[in-house]
């Protein structure tokens, strides 16, 4: 049950959104999850500053039910960074990836 929320100060076109959706759907397997349970959100044109500058930047916040290994997180960080850099033309050095492991997760009125 992963959820990836992406915020950026650049515009995301419909075509770019489809690319991100497809590529994130593939990348999530790096932490043992599947696109079948993946939820995504994209928030573009945010007022964001990083390192004192409003040059293009982004953050992908990944929440998942359960845990993954450190090496799996390393692989997913590399993948998400590459996807965002290639799709949105944001420098990899201006992309954060944040993880949150969630103990309780609900769906359809009950918890897992």
Secondary structure, 3 states (H helix, E strand, C coil): CCEEEEEECCCCCHHHHHHHHHHHHHHHHHHCCCHHHCEEEEECCCCCCECCECCCCEEEEEEEECCCCHHHHHHHHHHHHHHHHHHHCCCHHHEEEEEEEECCCEECCEEC
